[in-house]
Amino acid sequence: MNDLRLKKHHLFCLNFKEHVRTFIKEYDLIHPNKKIILSVSGGVDSLAMADIFGSFGEYFEILHFNHGTRPKENLEEEKLVMDLGEKLGVKVNVFRFEFSLNQKNFEKTARFKRNQIYSQFINDNAWVYTAHHIDDSFEWTMMQSFKQSSLRPTLGIPVFNNGLVRPFMCVTKKQIRRYAHARKLDWMEDSSNQNDRFERNYLRMHVTKDILKRYPKMLRHYVSRQNQLAQMQYLHRTKRVSDLTIIKEESGSVILISDHLENHKTEIKNIIHQKSESSRGEIDVELEKLLSAHKIIMSDQKSFPFKGPMNFSGGVQAYLIKNTLLLTNNQDLSFYKTLDHRLQKFLAISPQIPSGCFSLPFPQIVISGTIKLKKASKYIHPLLPATCSFLKNNGISYVFAPLISIKDRQMLVHDAVILDSSVLGL
């Protein structure tokens, strides 16, 4: 019987680790160029997090806060964390405060001081990891729901927030405790967690504990519902993080590259507002039209791959080429007028199209001087009307970079030129 129990414990630990590892990988929670800093209090959650990261083979450091609220316990917690660091062979950074549990707004003040130190590490090219889990997020949602009517704060604790990472947002407190017991980890219980004067403790002791008994699948439904809400609000951290590229052009315009622009509605809206010459104006209807056009372009091979200009309030214009979106305004457009004039003049006086490859601002026109493209464009782009007309009238093949076929890409390695605006004195 004992052997069977040990096997079950071992299997659970393996599955638990793999579940967390998969979650971290799926949501890009480890950056190859960022230091890993684990915030470890000495409680069961953060000790389990450190134990799991210790098995990943990733180098990390530990960050520990001694709040000074329970002097004897605080020193024992600090020693426990220091011993853990020695066991794992990692550096432990300790920060000591002198707080009192009886002081006004203790939780808010302590959180503010911790966040200040987190920011220092983040600014020093690190990501800081805390052991918040699904139960914590549910309690946060409950608190915010009681105190305000805005939707966004009630979505819960974010998995990633400007360098703060929560890799345990895929597991519950019950699962963490089971893992810690199976691994025979040593941890300490914070006696102040029994003080229901604090908001979180009050909810945990008098509300959520009873709800979980009555509705055991509550947290599962909570996670599913909050994920759906986050997706609807374009706030969900999915693989779209690595799907979006944002480039600021020499013109001042902004380029967004993505196969799924509908996943980046928030980013697009923010850029439109930044480039708008008006502080007022509704853009949702026009933005939905743009995103619908992009979906059609990406899903239907027979659809025309260009769209634009699409006008937004405040003089903002949008241009689409396949998966590439340009957001510009009246001030930026003067750049393209000059570019078009100088590029057409440059091509007219050049004895031949020069060899070599250079980068070109949007609309990323690619000109072939010696061969005919398999899929040459006949489209006169509104940002480069003079240049496109000149090329078309003179029988010179050209295409736009997002539309280059694989065969043409192979041919153009040696024969194409993508003119850099700096060549034209821009």
PAMARRO-105618 format. One record per residue (C-alpha): residue number from 1; residue in three letters; y, x negated, z. Coordinates in nm, 3 decimals. Each point is the difference from the previous one (the first is absolute). Layout:
N
PT seq type       v       u       w
PT NUM  ALA       Y       X       Z
...
REM end
This chain:
426
PT seq type       v       u       w
PT   1  MET   0.000   0.000   0.000
PT   2  ASN   0.237  -0.281   0.087
PT   3  ASP  -0.086  -0.175  -0.326
PT   4  LEU   0.074   0.319  -0.193
PT   5  ARG   0.334   0.038   0.179
PT   6  LEU   0.090  -0.361  -0.077
PT   7  LYS  -0.082   0.052  -0.368
PT   8  LYS   0.219   0.312  -0.006
PT   9  HIS   0.285  -0.191   0.164
PT  10  HIS  -0.039  -0.286  -0.246
PT  11  LEU  -0.006   0.234  -0.299
PT  12  PHE   0.307   0.186   0.129
PT  13  CYS   0.193  -0.326   0.041
PT  14  LEU  -0.087  -0.111  -0.352
PT  15  ASN   0.106   0.336  -0.145
PT  16  PHE   0.318   0.004   0.209
PT  17  LYS   0.103  -0.346  -0.117
PT  18  GLU  -0.077   0.080  -0.363
PT  19  HIS   0.195   0.325   0.023
PT  20  VAL   0.307  -0.183   0.132
PT  21  ARG  -0.041  -0.281  -0.253
PT  22  THR  -0.020   0.251  -0.287
PT  23  PHE   0.308   0.183   0.131
PT  24  ILE   0.195  -0.326   0.016
PT  25  LYS  -0.103  -0.094  -0.353
PT  26  GLU   0.063   0.347  -0.146
PT  27  TYR   0.355   0.016   0.134
PT  28  ASP   0.092  -0.369  -0.054
PT  29  LEU   0.053  -0.069   0.370
PT  30  ILE  -0.049  -0.376  -0.023
PT  31  HIS   0.247  -0.196  -0.211
PT  32  PRO  -0.125  -0.336  -0.128
PT  33  ASN   0.339  -0.163   0.065
PT  34  LYS   0.080   0.158   0.337
PT  35  LYS  -0.101  -0.126   0.343
PT  36  ILE  -0.207   0.243   0.209
PT  37  ILE   0.136   0.070   0.349
PT  38  LEU  -0.210   0.228   0.222
PT  39  SER   0.183   0.180   0.281
PT  40  VAL  -0.253  -0.002   0.285
PT  41  SER   0.078   0.171   0.330
PT  42  GLY  -0.333  -0.054   0.178
PT  43  GLY  -0.104   0.364  -0.042
PT  44  VAL  -0.314   0.113  -0.178
PT  45  ASP   0.169   0.082  -0.332
PT  46  SER   0.169  -0.333  -0.063
PT  47  LEU  -0.297  -0.198   0.139
PT  48  ALA  -0.227   0.175  -0.250
PT  49  MET   0.248  -0.073  -0.279
PT  50  ALA   0.005  -0.371   0.090
PT  51  ASP  -0.380  -0.007   0.016
PT  52  ILE  -0.026   0.146  -0.351
PT  53  PHE   0.261  -0.232  -0.150
PT  54  GLY  -0.183  -0.289   0.163
PT  55  SER  -0.303   0.092  -0.211
PT  56  PHE   0.196   0.018  -0.328
PT  57  GLY   0.053  -0.374  -0.032
PT  58  GLU   0.378   0.047  -0.039
PT  59  TYR   0.228  -0.227   0.203
PT  60  PHE   0.230   0.190   0.233
PT  61  GLU   0.214  -0.038   0.309
PT  62  ILE   0.022   0.228   0.303
PT  63  LEU   0.318   0.154   0.138
PT  64  HIS   0.001   0.126   0.361
PT  65  PHE   0.270   0.179   0.200
PT  66  ASN   0.013  -0.026   0.379
PT  67  HIS   0.232   0.288   0.089
PT  68  GLY   0.015  -0.089   0.370
PT  69  THR  -0.048   0.364   0.103
PT  70  ARG  -0.325  -0.061   0.193
PT  71  PRO   0.027  -0.366   0.108
PT  72  LYS  -0.361  -0.053   0.112
PT  73  GLU  -0.154   0.191  -0.291
PT  74  ASN   0.240  -0.157  -0.247
PT  75  LEU  -0.108  -0.350   0.100
PT  76  GLU  -0.367   0.098  -0.027
PT  77  GLU   0.061   0.147  -0.345
PT  78  GLU   0.185  -0.313  -0.109
PT  79  LYS  -0.285  -0.221   0.122
PT  80  LEU  -0.254   0.219  -0.178
PT  81  VAL   0.190  -0.036  -0.328
PT  82  MET   0.050  -0.375   0.047
PT  83  ASP  -0.376  -0.038   0.061
PT  84  LEU  -0.068   0.203  -0.313
PT  85  GLY   0.227  -0.228  -0.204
PT  86  GLU  -0.181  -0.306   0.131
PT  87  LYS  -0.336   0.158  -0.081
PT  88  LEU   0.108   0.084  -0.355
PT  89  GLY   0.183  -0.329  -0.046
PT  90  VAL   0.335   0.160  -0.088
PT  91  LYS   0.355  -0.036   0.126
PT  92  VAL   0.129   0.254   0.254
PT  93  ASN   0.373   0.080   0.007
PT  94  VAL   0.102   0.153   0.336
PT  95  PHE   0.329   0.182   0.062
PT  96  ARG   0.088   0.099   0.355
PT  97  PHE   0.241   0.274   0.111
PT  98  GLU   0.110   0.143   0.332
PT  99  PHE  -0.017   0.375  -0.047
PT 100  SER  -0.055   0.275   0.255
PT 101  LEU  -0.207   0.312  -0.062
PT 102  ASN   0.266   0.194   0.188
PT 103  GLN   0.291  -0.107  -0.216
PT 104  LYS   0.161   0.253  -0.231
PT 105  ASN  -0.147   0.010  -0.352
PT 106  PHE  -0.256  -0.270   0.082
PT 107  GLU  -0.222   0.084  -0.299
PT 108  LYS   0.290  -0.005  -0.247
PT 109  THR   0.144  -0.323   0.141
PT 110  ALA  -0.335  -0.179   0.000
PT 111  ARG  -0.075   0.117  -0.354
PT 112  PHE   0.341  -0.126  -0.115
PT 113  LYS  -0.062  -0.348   0.149
PT 114  ARG  -0.347  -0.019  -0.155
PT 115  ASN   0.135   0.101  -0.340
PT 116  GLN   0.268  -0.269   0.023
PT 117  ILE  -0.269  -0.264   0.047
PT 118  TYR  -0.219   0.154  -0.270
PT 119  SER   0.296  -0.032  -0.237
PT 120  GLN   0.038  -0.369   0.085
PT 121  PHE  -0.360  -0.067  -0.104
PT 122  ILE   0.029   0.220  -0.310
PT 123  ASN   0.316  -0.183  -0.106
PT 124  ASP  -0.197  -0.323   0.042
PT 125  ASN  -0.242   0.107  -0.278
PT 126  ALA  -0.254   0.184   0.215
PT 127  TRP  -0.149   0.345   0.031
PT 128  VAL  -0.048   0.131   0.354
PT 129  TYR  -0.310   0.208   0.075
PT 130  THR  -0.019   0.259   0.277
PT 131  ALA  -0.308   0.197   0.110
PT 132  HIS   0.140   0.353  -0.037
PT 133  HIS  -0.276   0.241  -0.102
PT 134  ILE  -0.045   0.359  -0.118
PT 135  ASP   0.036   0.149   0.350
PT 136  ASP   0.332  -0.183   0.045
PT 137  SER   0.124   0.139  -0.330
PT 138  PHE  -0.104   0.354   0.093
PT 139  GLU   0.186  -0.025   0.331
PT 140  TRP   0.308  -0.133  -0.179
PT 141  THR  -0.010   0.291  -0.245
PT 142  MET  -0.028   0.243   0.293
PT 143  MET   0.300  -0.152   0.176
PT 144  GLN   0.218   0.000  -0.311
PT 145  SER  -0.102   0.356  -0.088
PT 146  PHE   0.121   0.121   0.339
PT 147  LYS   0.330  -0.189  -0.019
PT 148  GLN   0.118   0.043  -0.360
PT 149  SER  -0.048   0.204  -0.317
PT 150  SER   0.010  -0.282  -0.258
PT 151  LEU  -0.329  -0.056  -0.184
PT 152  ARG  -0.002  -0.378  -0.048
PT 153  PRO  -0.013  -0.104   0.371
PT 154  THR  -0.289   0.241   0.055
PT 155  LEU  -0.221  -0.175  -0.260
PT 156  GLY  -0.118  -0.235   0.275
PT 157  ILE   0.004  -0.375   0.057
PT 158  PRO   0.010  -0.182  -0.337
PT 159  VAL  -0.281  -0.235  -0.097
PT 160  PHE   0.260  -0.247  -0.126
PT 161  ASN   0.370  -0.011   0.081
PT 162  ASN   0.207  -0.298  -0.111
PT 163  GLY  -0.248  -0.263   0.117
PT 164  LEU  -0.144   0.198   0.292
PT 165  VAL  -0.368   0.070  -0.073
PT 166  ARG  -0.244   0.242   0.169
PT 167  PRO  -0.354  -0.086  -0.119
PT 168  PHE  -0.159   0.245   0.250
PT 169  MET   0.154   0.309  -0.162
PT 170  CYS  -0.348   0.070  -0.135
PT 171  VAL  -0.176   0.030   0.338
PT 172  THR   0.026   0.206   0.318
PT 173  LYS   0.031  -0.104   0.362
PT 174  LYS  -0.357   0.116   0.063
PT 175  GLN  -0.131  -0.223  -0.280
PT 176  ILE   0.199  -0.300   0.126
PT 177  ARG  -0.139   0.042   0.352
PT 178  ARG  -0.353   0.028  -0.131
PT 179  TYR   0.048  -0.319  -0.201
PT 180  ALA   0.148  -0.184   0.301
PT 181  HIS  -0.289   0.108   0.226
PT 182  ALA  -0.260  -0.097  -0.260
PT 183  ARG   0.165  -0.340  -0.043
PT 184  LYS   0.030  -0.037   0.380
PT 185  LEU   0.367  -0.088  -0.026
PT 186  ASP   0.212  -0.058   0.309
PT 187  TRP   0.322   0.199   0.024
PT 188  MET   0.233   0.147   0.258
PT 189  GLU   0.116   0.356   0.055
PT 190  ASP   0.375   0.043   0.042
PT 191  SER   0.045   0.195   0.325
PT 192  SER   0.337   0.134  -0.122
PT 193  ASN  -0.190   0.200  -0.264
PT 194  GLN  -0.077   0.247   0.279
PT 195  ASN   0.369   0.068   0.063
PT 196  ASP   0.077   0.330  -0.176
PT 197  ARG   0.372  -0.054   0.045
PT 198  PHE  -0.021  -0.180  -0.333
PT 199  GLU  -0.003   0.222  -0.307
PT 200  ARG  -0.308  -0.142  -0.170
PT 201  ASN  -0.203   0.007   0.322
PT 202  TYR   0.098   0.360   0.066
PT 203  LEU  -0.126   0.114  -0.340
PT 204  ARG  -0.318  -0.204   0.030
PT 205  MET  -0.085   0.123   0.350
PT 206  HIS   0.103   0.365  -0.027
PT 207  VAL  -0.014   0.096  -0.369
PT 208  THR  -0.200  -0.207  -0.247
PT 209  LYS  -0.291  -0.065   0.236
PT 210  ASP  -0.074   0.373   0.033
PT 211  ILE   0.063   0.070  -0.369
PT 212  LEU  -0.254  -0.263  -0.103
PT 213  LYS  -0.263   0.158   0.225
PT 214  ARG   0.055   0.340  -0.159
PT 215  TYR   0.045  -0.127  -0.359
PT 216  PRO  -0.211  -0.317  -0.041
PT 217  LYS   0.080  -0.029  -0.374
PT 218  MET   0.373   0.019   0.063
PT 219  LEU   0.077  -0.364  -0.081
PT 220  ARG  -0.197   0.010  -0.323
PT 221  HIS   0.203   0.299  -0.118
PT 222  TYR   0.320  -0.166   0.124
PT 223  VAL  -0.059  -0.313  -0.210
PT 224  SER  -0.078   0.201  -0.313
PT 225  ARG   0.304   0.225   0.043
PT 226  GLN   0.241  -0.286   0.071
PT 227  ASN  -0.127  -0.197  -0.300
PT 228  GLN   0.065   0.300  -0.224
PT 229  LEU   0.349   0.045   0.143
PT 230  ALA   0.075  -0.371  -0.044
PT 231  GLN  -0.116   0.016  -0.362
PT 232  MET   0.223   0.303  -0.062
PT 233  GLN   0.295  -0.189   0.149
PT 234  TYR  -0.088  -0.317  -0.199
PT 235  LEU  -0.035  -0.191   0.326
PT 236  HIS  -0.372  -0.075  -0.007
PT 237  ARG  -0.104  -0.365  -0.008
PT 238  THR  -0.260  -0.001  -0.274
PT 239  LYS  -0.082  -0.245  -0.276
PT 240  ARG   0.329   0.100  -0.158
PT 241  VAL   0.155  -0.281   0.208
PT 242  SER  -0.133  -0.256  -0.247
PT 243  ASP   0.046   0.237  -0.298
PT 244  LEU   0.379  -0.015   0.003
PT 245  THR   0.213  -0.288  -0.127
PT 246  ILE   0.378   0.014   0.043
PT 247  ILE   0.224  -0.238  -0.197
PT 248  LYS   0.378  -0.025   0.003
PT 249  GLU   0.129  -0.094  -0.344
PT 250  GLU   0.293  -0.226  -0.087
PT 251  SER   0.185   0.315  -0.103
PT 252  GLY  -0.024   0.139   0.352
PT 253  SER  -0.250   0.261  -0.116
PT 254  VAL  -0.327   0.045   0.185
PT 255  ILE  -0.344   0.004  -0.162
PT 256  LEU  -0.300   0.168   0.164
PT 257  ILE  -0.345  -0.066  -0.145
PT 258  SER  -0.290   0.225   0.097
PT 259  ASP  -0.274   0.205  -0.162
PT 260  HIS   0.059   0.266   0.266
PT 261  LEU   0.374   0.045   0.048
PT 262  GLU  -0.065   0.336   0.169
PT 263  ASN  -0.124  -0.199   0.301
PT 264  HIS   0.338  -0.171   0.030
PT 265  LYS   0.236   0.294   0.008
PT 266  THR   0.173  -0.123   0.315
PT 267  GLU   0.071  -0.346  -0.147
PT 268  ILE   0.133   0.151  -0.324
PT 269  LYS   0.227   0.245   0.184
PT 270  ASN   0.140  -0.278   0.218
PT 271  ILE   0.086  -0.216  -0.302
PT 272  ILE   0.160   0.293  -0.183
PT 273  HIS   0.217   0.073   0.305
PT 274  GLN   0.096  -0.368   0.025
PT 275  LYS   0.106  -0.015  -0.364
PT 276  SER   0.176   0.336  -0.002
PT 277  GLU   0.379   0.001  -0.019
PT 278  SER   0.002   0.325   0.197
PT 279  SER  -0.099   0.051   0.362
PT 280  ARG  -0.103   0.356  -0.081
PT 281  GLY  -0.230   0.153  -0.256
PT 282  GLU  -0.348   0.152  -0.015
PT 283  ILE  -0.256  -0.211  -0.186
PT 284  ASP  -0.336   0.157   0.089
PT 285  VAL  -0.027   0.222  -0.308
PT 286  GLU   0.084  -0.282  -0.243
PT 287  LEU  -0.229  -0.240   0.186
PT 288  GLU  -0.292   0.242  -0.033
PT 289  LYS   0.068   0.017  -0.375
PT 290  LEU  -0.008  -0.380  -0.020
PT 291  LEU  -0.324  -0.025   0.198
PT 292  SER  -0.160   0.274  -0.212
PT 293  ALA   0.099  -0.188  -0.315
PT 294  HIS  -0.153  -0.318   0.140
PT 295  LYS  -0.328   0.179   0.080
PT 296  ILE  -0.023   0.127  -0.357
PT 297  ILE   0.078  -0.343  -0.145
PT 298  MET  -0.269  -0.166   0.216
PT 299  SER  -0.270   0.266  -0.050
PT 300  ASP   0.038   0.092  -0.367
PT 301  GLN  -0.048  -0.285  -0.247
PT 302  LYS   0.157   0.208  -0.277
PT 303  SER   0.318   0.067   0.195
PT 304  PHE   0.321  -0.179  -0.094
PT 305  PRO   0.022  -0.296   0.241
PT 306  PHE   0.379   0.006   0.035
PT 307  LYS   0.225   0.228   0.200
PT 308  GLY   0.370  -0.027   0.059
PT 309  PRO   0.272  -0.006   0.070
PT 310  MET  -0.060   0.253   0.278
PT 311  ASN   0.323   0.069   0.185
PT 312  PHE   0.044   0.029   0.378
PT 313  SER   0.314   0.082   0.196
PT 314  GLY   0.247  -0.282   0.062
PT 315  GLY  -0.047  -0.160  -0.343
PT 316  VAL  -0.357  -0.119   0.056
PT 317  GLN  -0.229  -0.018  -0.303
PT 318  ALA  -0.377  -0.045  -0.021
PT 319  TYR  -0.203  -0.147  -0.287
PT 320  LEU  -0.380   0.000  -0.019
PT 321  ILE  -0.226  -0.220  -0.208
PT 322  LYS  -0.363   0.074   0.089
PT 323  ASN  -0.039  -0.123   0.364
PT 324  THR   0.348  -0.157   0.020
PT 325  LEU   0.303   0.187   0.133
PT 326  LEU   0.358  -0.126  -0.026
PT 327  LEU   0.269   0.146   0.229
PT 328  THR   0.353  -0.090  -0.105
PT 329  ASN   0.356   0.129   0.029
PT 330  ASN   0.323  -0.008  -0.200
PT 331  GLN   0.099  -0.341   0.135
PT 332  ASP  -0.337  -0.155  -0.093
PT 333  LEU   0.005   0.150  -0.351
PT 334  SER   0.281  -0.234  -0.108
PT 335  PHE  -0.250  -0.285   0.034
PT 336  TYR  -0.233   0.161  -0.254
PT 337  LYS   0.281   0.069  -0.246
PT 338  THR   0.094  -0.369   0.007
PT 339  LEU  -0.365  -0.104  -0.016
PT 340  ASP  -0.065   0.222  -0.302
PT 341  HIS   0.305  -0.135  -0.188
PT 342  ARG  -0.074  -0.367   0.071
PT 343  LEU  -0.375   0.031  -0.065
PT 344  GLN   0.059   0.166  -0.339
PT 345  LYS   0.253  -0.270  -0.091
PT 346  PHE  -0.233  -0.276   0.120
PT 347  LEU  -0.286   0.130  -0.216
PT 348  ALA   0.229   0.042  -0.304
PT 349  ILE   0.120  -0.362  -0.002
PT 350  SER  -0.334  -0.161   0.097
PT 351  PRO  -0.177  -0.161  -0.298
PT 352  GLN  -0.330   0.113   0.149
PT 353  ILE  -0.127   0.167   0.314
PT 354  PRO  -0.041  -0.287   0.248
PT 355  SER  -0.342  -0.086   0.140
PT 356  GLY  -0.091   0.006   0.368
PT 357  CYS   0.007   0.272   0.261
PT 358  PHE   0.283   0.106   0.229
PT 359  SER   0.058   0.295   0.230
PT 360  LEU   0.224   0.289  -0.102
PT 361  PRO   0.160   0.267   0.215
PT 362  PHE  -0.097   0.362  -0.050
PT 363  PRO  -0.092   0.144  -0.250
PT 364  GLN  -0.210  -0.318  -0.039
PT 365  ILE   0.002  -0.019  -0.379
PT 366  VAL  -0.247  -0.246  -0.154
PT 367  ILE   0.086  -0.137  -0.345
PT 368  SER  -0.256  -0.157  -0.235
PT 369  GLY   0.144  -0.238  -0.253
PT 370  THR  -0.303  -0.103  -0.203
PT 371  ILE  -0.264   0.274   0.014
PT 372  LYS  -0.021   0.374  -0.023
PT 373  LEU  -0.093   0.175   0.321
PT 374  LYS  -0.298   0.232  -0.002
PT 375  LYS   0.208   0.259   0.183
PT 376  ALA   0.361  -0.081  -0.081
PT 377  SER   0.261   0.242   0.131
PT 378  LYS   0.233   0.207  -0.216
PT 379  TYR   0.183   0.132   0.303
PT 380  ILE   0.373  -0.065   0.029
PT 381  HIS   0.051  -0.047   0.372
PT 382  PRO   0.333   0.150   0.120
PT 383  LEU   0.075  -0.310   0.207
PT 384  LEU  -0.040  -0.232  -0.303
PT 385  PRO   0.090   0.215  -0.302
PT 386  ALA   0.165  -0.277  -0.208
PT 387  THR  -0.279  -0.250   0.061
PT 388  CYS  -0.281   0.244  -0.077
PT 389  SER   0.174   0.124  -0.315
PT 390  PHE   0.051  -0.359  -0.121
PT 391  LEU  -0.366  -0.088   0.056
PT 392  LYS  -0.119   0.317  -0.167
PT 393  ASN   0.228  -0.044  -0.304
PT 394  ASN  -0.111  -0.360  -0.045
PT 395  GLY  -0.373   0.069   0.030
PT 396  ILE  -0.039  -0.204   0.321
PT 397  SER  -0.280   0.123   0.228
PT 398  TYR   0.089   0.084   0.353
PT 399  VAL  -0.156   0.185   0.290
PT 400  PHE   0.076   0.063   0.369
PT 401  ALA  -0.191  -0.203   0.258
PT 402  PRO  -0.162   0.292   0.190
PT 403  LEU  -0.148   0.123  -0.331
PT 404  ILE  -0.151  -0.323  -0.133
PT 405  SER  -0.367   0.044  -0.093
PT 406  ILE  -0.264  -0.253   0.102
PT 407  LYS  -0.040  -0.121  -0.361
PT 408  ASP   0.374  -0.041  -0.050
PT 409  ARG   0.030  -0.174   0.338
PT 410  GLN  -0.254  -0.257  -0.114
PT 411  MET   0.181  -0.058  -0.331
PT 412  LEU   0.343  -0.019   0.156
PT 413  VAL  -0.087  -0.286   0.232
PT 414  HIS   0.137  -0.247  -0.257
PT 415  ASP   0.198   0.215  -0.240
PT 416  ALA   0.222   0.227   0.206
PT 417  VAL   0.328  -0.053   0.168
PT 418  ILE   0.129   0.199   0.294
PT 419  LEU   0.365  -0.092   0.010
PT 420  ASP   0.160  -0.084   0.332
PT 421  SER   0.346   0.145   0.057
PT 422  SER   0.117  -0.341   0.125
PT 423  VAL  -0.048  -0.132  -0.357
PT 424  LEU   0.265   0.249  -0.102
PT 425  GLY   0.244  -0.113   0.266
PT 426  LEU  -0.058   0.298   0.231
REM end
